[in-house]
Amino acid sequence: QFPFHFWLPHAMQAPTPVSAYLHSATMVKAGIFLMARLYPALAGTEQWFYMVSFTGMATLLIGAYVAMFKHDLKGLLAHSTVSHLGLITLLFGMGTELAAVAAVFHVINHATFKASLFMAAGIIDHETGTRDMRRINGLWRYMPHTATLAMVAASSMAGVPLLNGFLSKEMFFAESLQLNLPGIWAWLPPIVATLAGIFAVAYSARFIHDVFFNGKPVNLPIYPPHEPPRYMKIPVEILVFACIMVGMFPAVSVGPLLYAAAHATLGGEVPDYQLAVIHGFNLPLIMSFAAFFGGLIMYSQRQKFFDFHARFKEIDEKAVFEAIVLRIVDLANAFTARLENGSLQRYAMLLVVSVLAVAAMPLLDLGIFIGETGLSPVDWPTAIAAGVLIICALLTAAVHRQRFYALVVLSVVGLIVALAFARFSAPDLAMTQLSVEVVTIVLLMLALYYMPGWTPVETPLKRRFRDIAIAGIAGIGMTLVTLAMLTHPFSSISDF
């Protein structure tokens, strides 16, 4: 979907049967299929409606507009596919059950007429040596059988009555009128639907007229063109026959399949709907007539539209996307370079500040940290150990430039912590702490042997005050959290 629709027109290098398979039935429908499967869980909210329906609306119009001006047969069909996928997305975005049924129906119809059109385009390319619509004119007199099949499929794409594309388009028009949007916005979906219908008729008429009529061929690589071998036309004949059968006898030909797919999509009861060729003279039928005759008028005045389109510079969406990706990568690299400057002190500061920022809001919501139970009295050995721990921690910070002394004092901190574990009946933690402490200090002593005995760079006074403030806030915060844990009622997890 827009703005990530550009990959599809670029994926034109496959052989035509593969293009027909990928561009009508499978690969481009994978996201549609996923959206249909998740429809019961995600649909029905305002976010779903606005995000999905307006994305589909933009894709529907942009794909239809661009398809009108493409000279490559496959390019025209690819952009029309983008437009029809936008139509299906818009239907799913509407959030009503009948719109979801119409979306599933159009998935089936689009697969048949678009696959047949891609196969016909492959036949034309095979027999003429080119897909340029400015050169492959007047093929009706050379390939009448292929021309008839392609014209029926293109008419289905345009939504001509008695063909399958007409039925799902009528359901689309009807659902666009059912949206209860406020004020003038209620007119937007029907207007967009009719405008997209006009473009669909215009590019379908261009496909039919420019390829099969419109004078004589111009400098074809293979001349004169002729009908392909019999077996190349059989797939197209089967698909076109399906277009006609669904268009004329929808209830019999596609009714059970559509019901099964709609039931799976909705995840429950399927609403009542009628598969009829004509539902009477109503507003959706008037919209169909407006789209049909408006598209023919647009195609008859196509030179004015081509002149208008020529005023604007062609935009290569792929190049724009890749430029945006490169720009994002450059910004990420610049941000990383600013963040990672090789200073371990800076990394520690950012880590502590991040923890403070994340923890501050929930902790402030808790109110006063000290609970109602109060603190139990502390005996004198524990108080002495706590005092030694505090003094050694302060000394570590004070003498950290003299690395050997800082390491000795730091090892005392670790030893006191191990003794505290043993004092409060956690011998396993005490043993672990002691083992880790010994190994760590020995390794750090070994590292100091190969390093200077002091820190050579003097820290600016401003940065020192910054570090003291951050460390103080972090320490006070941790103290308050500990006090909260110690002074609130405690229940052991063993009771649970």
C-alpha positions in Angstrom: 0.0 0.0 0.0 1.0 3.6 -0.5 3.7 4.8 0.0 5.3 1.3 -0.2 3.6 0.2 -3.3 6.4 0.8 -5.7 8.0 -2.6 -5.5 5.2 -4.2 -7.5 5.7 -2.3 -10.8 9.4 -3.0 -10.5 8.9 -6.7 -10.2 8.3 -7.2 -13.9 11.3 -9.4 -14.8 9.6 -12.8 -14.3 8.2 -14.8 -17.2 4.6 -13.8 -17.9 2.9 -16.9 -16.4 4.8 -16.3 -13.2 3.8 -12.6 -13.3 0.2 -13.6 -13.8 0.5 -15.9 -10.8 2.3 -13.4 -8.5 0.5 -10.2 -9.5 -3.0 -11.5 -9.5 -3.4 -14.4 -7.0 -0.6 -15.0 -4.6 2.3 -12.8 -3.6 0.5 -9.4 -3.9 -2.5 -10.9 -2.0 -0.4 -12.2 0.9 -0.9 -9.0 2.9 -4.6 -8.8 1.9 -5.0 -12.4 3.1 -3.3 -11.6 6.4 -5.5 -8.6 6.9 -8.6 -10.7 6.2 -7.5 -13.4 8.7 -6.9 -10.8 11.4 -10.1 -8.9 10.5 -12.2 -10.3 13.4 -9.5 -9.3 15.9 -8.6 -5.9 14.6 -11.6 -4.4 12.8 -14.3 -2.3 14.4 -12.2 0.5 16.0 -11.7 4.1 14.9 -7.9 3.5 14.5 -8.5 0.6 12.1 -11.1 2.6 10.1 -9.0 5.7 9.6 -5.6 4.0 9.1 -6.7 1.2 6.8 -9.4 2.9 4.8 -7.5 6.1 4.1 -4.4 4.1 3.2 -6.5 2.0 0.8 -8.1 5.2 -0.6 -4.8 6.8 -1.3 -3.4 3.6 -2.9 -6.6 3.2 -5.0 -6.4 6.7 -6.5 -2.6 6.8 -7.0 -2.4 3.4 -8.7 -5.4 4.2 -11.0 -3.9 7.6 -11.9 -0.4 6.3 -12.7 -1.8 3.3 -14.7 -3.5 5.7 -17.1 -0.1 7.1 -18.3 2.0 3.9 -18.5 3.2 2.8 -22.0 4.4 -0.6 -20.9 1.6 -3.2 -21.0 2.8 -4.9 -17.8 3.4 -1.5 -16.2 -0.2 -0.5 -16.8 -1.5 -3.8 -15.4 0.9 -3.6 -12.4 -0.3 -0.1 -11.4 -3.9 -1.2 -11.9 -3.2 -4.1 -9.6 -1.9 -1.6 -7.0 -5.2 0.3 -7.4 -7.3 -2.8 -7.0 -5.4 -3.9 -3.9 -6.1 -0.4 -2.5 -9.7 -0.9 -3.3 -9.7 -4.2 -1.3 -7.9 -2.6 1.6 -10.4 0.3 1.6 -13.2 -2.3 1.8 -11.6 -4.1 4.7 -10.9 -0.7 6.4 -14.6 0.3 6.3 -15.2 -2.2 9.1 -18.7 -3.4 8.1 -19.5 -7.0 7.5 -20.9 -6.5 4.0 -17.8 -4.5 3.1 -15.6 -7.4 4.1 -17.8 -9.7 2.0 -17.3 -7.3 -1.0 -13.5 -7.3 -0.3 -13.3 -11.1 -0.4 -15.5 -11.2 -3.6 -13.1 -8.7 -5.3 -10.1 -10.8 -4.3 -11.7 -13.6 -6.3 -12.7 -11.4 -9.3 -9.5 -9.6 -9.5 -7.5 -12.8 -9.6 -9.4 -14.0 -12.6 -9.5 -11.0 -14.8 -6.0 -9.8 -13.9 -4.3 -13.2 -14.4 -6.0 -13.4 -17.8 -4.8 -9.9 -18.7 -1.2 -10.7 -17.7 -1.3 -13.9 -19.8 -2.7 -11.9 -22.8 0.1 -9.4 -22.3 2.6 -12.2 -22.4 1.1 -13.6 -25.6 1.3 -10.1 -27.2 4.9 -9.7 -26.0 5.8 -13.2 -27.4 4.2 -12.5 -30.8 5.3 -8.9 -31.3 8.6 -8.7 -29.4 7.6 -5.6 -27.5 5.2 -4.4 -24.7 5.3 -0.7 -25.8 1.7 0.3 -26.4 2.8 3.1 -28.7 4.0 0.4 -31.2 1.6 -2.5 -30.8 -1.4 -1.0 -32.5 -4.0 -2.6 -34.6 -3.5 -6.2 -33.4 -7.2 -7.0 -33.9 -6.6 -7.9 -37.6 -3.6 -10.1 -36.7 -4.7 -11.8 -33.5 -8.6 -11.7 -33.3 -8.9 -14.6 -30.9 -6.4 -13.2 -28.4 -7.9 -9.7 -28.8 -11.4 -11.0 -28.0 -10.2 -12.7 -24.8 -8.1 -9.7 -23.7 -11.0 -7.3 -24.4 -13.4 -9.4 -22.3 -10.9 -9.4 -19.4 -10.2 -5.7 -19.7 -14.0 -5.0 -19.7 -14.3 -7.0 -16.5 -11.5 -4.8 -15.0 -13.4 -1.7 -16.1 -16.6 -3.1 -14.4 -18.8 -3.6 -17.5 -22.1 -5.3 -16.7 -22.5 -9.1 -17.1 -18.9 -9.6 -16.1 -17.6 -10.4 -12.6 -15.8 -7.1 -12.1 -19.1 -5.3 -12.3 -20.6 -7.2 -9.4 -17.9 -6.5 -6.8 -17.6 -3.0 -8.0 -21.3 -2.5 -7.4 -20.9 -3.9 -3.9 -18.0 -1.4 -3.4 -20.1 1.5 -4.5 -23.0 0.5 -2.3 -20.7 0.2 0.8 -19.1 3.5 0.2 -22.5 5.1 0.6 -23.1 3.4 4.0 -20.3 5.0 5.9 -21.7 7.4 8.6 -19.0 10.0 8.4 -19.6 13.5 9.9 -20.6 16.4 7.7 -19.0 16.8 4.3 -16.7 13.8 4.9 -19.7 11.6 4.2 -19.2 12.5 0.5 -15.6 11.5 0.3 -15.9 7.7 0.0 -18.5 7.8 -2.8 -16.6 10.5 -4.7 -13.3 8.5 -4.4 -15.0 5.3 -5.5 -16.6 7.0 -8.5 -13.3 8.7 -9.5 -11.4 5.4 -9.2 -14.1 3.8 -11.4 -13.6 6.5 -14.0 -9.8 5.9 -14.1 -10.4 2.1 -14.2 -12.6 2.5 -17.3 -10.1 5.0 -18.9 -7.0 2.7 -18.5 -9.0 -0.3 -19.6 -10.3 1.5 -22.7 -6.7 2.5 -23.4 -5.6 -1.1 -23.1 -8.3 -2.2 -25.6 -8.1 0.6 -28.1 -4.3 1.3 -28.2 -3.3 -2.3 -28.5 -6.0 -3.8 -30.7 -7.1 -0.8 -32.8 -5.6 2.7 -33.2 -4.1 2.2 -36.6 -1.3 -0.1 -37.6 1.7 -1.5 -35.8 4.8 0.7 -35.6 8.3 -0.9 -36.2 7.5 -4.2 -34.4 10.6 -6.4 -33.7 8.5 -9.4 -35.0 6.3 -8.6 -38.0 3.7 -9.6 -38.9 2.4 -10.9 -35.5 0.1 -13.9 -35.5 -2.0 -16.0 -33.1 0.1 -17.9 -30.6 0.1 -21.7 -30.4 -3.2 -23.3 -29.2 -2.0 -24.2 -25.8 -0.9 -20.7 -24.9 -4.5 -19.5 -25.1 -6.1 -22.2 -23.0 -5.3 -20.6 -19.6 -6.7 -17.3 -20.8 -9.8 -18.9 -22.1 -10.5 -20.7 -18.8 -10.0 -17.5 -16.8 -12.2 -15.4 -19.2 -14.8 -18.1 -19.1 -14.8 -17.7 -15.3 -15.2 -13.9 -15.6 -18.3 -14.4 -17.8 -19.8 -17.2 -15.7 -19.4 -15.3 -12.4 -20.8 -12.1 -14.1 -23.9 -13.8 -15.5 -24.6 -16.6 -12.9 -22.9 -15.4 -9.7 -25.1 -17.3 -7.2 -24.4 -20.7 -8.9 -20.8 -20.2 -10.0 -19.2 -18.4 -7.1 -21.8 -18.3 -4.4 -20.7 -21.3 -2.2 -17.0 -20.3 -2.5 -17.7 -16.7 -1.6 -19.8 -17.8 1.4 -17.1 -20.1 2.7 -14.4 -17.4 2.3 -16.6 -14.7 3.9 -17.5 -17.0 6.8 -13.8 -17.6 7.5 -13.0 -13.9 7.2 -15.7 -12.7 9.5 -15.1 -15.5 12.0 -18.9 -16.0 12.6 -22.2 -15.3 11.0 -22.2 -14.0 7.4 -24.7 -11.1 6.8 -27.4 -11.5 4.2 -26.4 -10.4 0.7 -27.6 -11.1 -2.8 -25.5 -12.1 -5.7 -27.6 -10.8 -8.6 -26.6 -9.3 -11.9 -28.7 -6.1 -11.3 -30.2 -4.9 -8.0 -32.6 -2.5 -9.6 -32.1 1.2 -10.6 -30.4 2.6 -7.5 -27.6 5.0 -6.6 -24.7 2.4 -7.0 -25.9 1.7 -10.5 -26.0 5.4 -11.2 -22.4 5.6 -9.9 -21.5 2.8 -12.3 -22.9 4.6 -15.2 -21.1 7.8 -14.2 -17.8 5.9 -13.9 -18.3 4.2 -17.3 -19.2 7.2 -19.3 -16.8 9.4 -17.4 -14.0 7.0 -18.1 -14.8 7.0 -21.8 -14.9 10.8 -21.9 -11.6 10.9 -20.1 -10.0 8.5 -22.6 -11.5 10.5 -25.5 -9.7 13.6 -24.1 -6.6 11.6 -23.2 -4.2 13.9 -25.0 -5.1 16.8 -22.6 -4.5 14.5 -19.6 -1.2 13.3 -21.1 -0.2 17.0 -21.6 -1.1 17.8 -18.0 0.8 14.8 -16.7 3.9 15.7 -18.8 4.2 19.0 -16.9 5.3 17.2 -13.8 8.7 15.5 -13.3 8.5 11.7 -13.2 9.2 10.5 -9.6 11.0 7.3 -9.1 9.5 6.0 -5.9 12.1 3.4 -5.5 14.9 6.0 -5.7 13.0 8.2 -3.1 12.6 5.2 -0.8 16.2 4.2 -1.0 17.3 7.9 -0.5 15.1 8.0 2.7 16.6 4.7 3.9 20.2 6.0 3.3 19.3 9.2 5.1 18.0 7.3 8.1 21.1 5.2 8.2 23.3 8.3 8.1 21.3 9.9 10.9 21.6 6.6 12.9 25.4 6.6 12.3 25.7 10.2 13.4 23.6 9.5 16.5 25.7 6.5 17.3 28.9 8.4 16.8 27.7 11.1 19.3 26.6 8.5 21.7 29.6 6.1 21.5 32.7 8.3 21.9 34.8 5.6 23.6 34.4 7.0 27.2 33.4 4.3 29.7 32.5 7.1 32.1 30.1 8.5 29.6 28.4 5.1 29.1 28.0 4.6 32.9 26.6 8.1 33.2 24.1 7.5 30.4 23.1 4.1 31.8 22.4 5.6 35.3 20.5 8.6 33.9 18.4 6.3 31.8 17.5 4.1 34.8 16.7 7.3 36.8 14.4 8.6 34.0 12.6 5.3 33.6 12.2 4.7 37.3 11.3 8.2 38.4 7.7 8.4 37.3 6.3 5.2 38.9 8.3 5.8 42.0 7.0 9.4 42.4 3.4 8.0 42.0 4.0 5.8 45.1 4.2 8.9 47.4 6.1 8.6 50.7 8.5 5.8 50.5 8.9 4.9 54.2 6.0 2.6 55.2 4.0 2.2 58.3 5.9 -0.7 59.9 9.1 1.3 60.7 12.7 0.0 60.8 13.8 -2.6 63.3 16.7 -1.7 65.6 20.2 -2.4 64.3 22.8 -4.2 66.4 26.3 -2.7 66.8 28.2 -5.2 64.6 25.9 -4.5 61.7 26.1 -0.7 62.3 30.0 -0.9 62.3 29.9 -3.0 59.1 27.6 -0.5 57.5 29.8 2.4 58.5 32.9 0.6 57.1 31.0 0.0 53.9 30.0 3.6 53.5 33.6 4.9 54.3 35.2 2.5 51.9 32.7 3.4 49.1 33.5 7.1 49.6 37.3 6.3 49.7 37.0 4.4 46.5 35.5 7.5 44.8 38.1 9.8 46.4 41.2 7.8 45.5 40.1 6.4 42.2 42.9 8.1 40.4 45.4 6.0 42.3 44.2 2.8 40.9 46.0 0.3 43.2 44.6 1.9 46.4 41.2 2.3 44.9 41.2 -1.4 44.1 42.2 -2.4 47.7 39.5 -0.2 49.2 36.9 -1.6 46.7 37.8 -5.1 47.7 36.9 -4.2 51.3 33.5 -3.2 50.1 33.0 -6.6 48.4 34.2 -8.4 51.6 31.8 -6.4 53.8 28.9 -7.3 51.4 29.9 -11.0 51.7 29.9 -10.7 55.5 26.5 -9.1 55.4 25.1 -12.0 53.5 26.6 -14.4 56.0 25.2 -12.3 58.9 21.7 -12.4 57.6 21.6 -16.2 57.0 22.4 -16.4 53.3 25.6 -18.5 53.3 25.2 -19.5 49.6 25.1 -15.8 48.6 28.1 -15.1 50.8 30.1 -17.9 49.2 29.2 -16.7 45.7 30.0 -13.1 46.5 33.4 -14.1 48.0 34.3 -16.2 45.1 33.4 -13.5 42.5 35.1 -10.9 44.6 38.4 -12.8 44.8 38.4 -13.7 41.1 37.5 -10.1 40.1 40.2 -8.5 42.3 42.9 -10.9 41.1 42.0 -10.2 37.5 42.0 -6.5 38.0 45.4 -6.7 39.8 46.7 -8.5 36.8 45.2 -5.8 34.5 46.8 -3.1 36.6 50.2 -4.6 36.1 50.0 -3.6 32.4 48.4 -0.2 33.0 49.5 3.1 34.5 49.1 3.3 38.2 47.1 6.5 38.0 44.4 8.1 35.8 46.4 10.5 33.5 43.6 12.9 32.5 42.2 15.4 35.0 38.4 15.6 35.0 37.0 19.2 34.6 35.4 20.5 37.8 32.1 21.1 36.0 31.9 17.4 34.9 32.9 16.3 38.4 30.0 18.2 40.0 27.7 16.7 37.3 28.9 13.2 38.2 28.5 13.8 41.9 24.9 15.0 41.4 23.9 12.0 39.2 25.5 9.6 41.6 23.9 11.3 44.6 20.4 11.2 43.1 20.8 7.5 42.1 22.1 6.6 45.6 19.3 8.5 47.4 16.7 6.9 45.1 18.0 3.4 45.7 18.1 4.1 49.5 14.4 5.3 49.4 13.4 2.2 47.4 15.2 0.0 50.0 13.5 1.8 52.8 10.1 1.3 51.2 10.8 -2.4 50.8 11.9 -2.8 54.5 9.1 -0.7 56.0 6.1 -2.0 54.2 4.2 -5.2 55.2 5.9 -8.2 53.9 4.4 -11.5 52.7 6.6 -14.4 51.6 6.1 -16.0 48.2 6.2 -19.3 50.0 2.7 -18.7 51.3 1.4 -18.2 47.8 
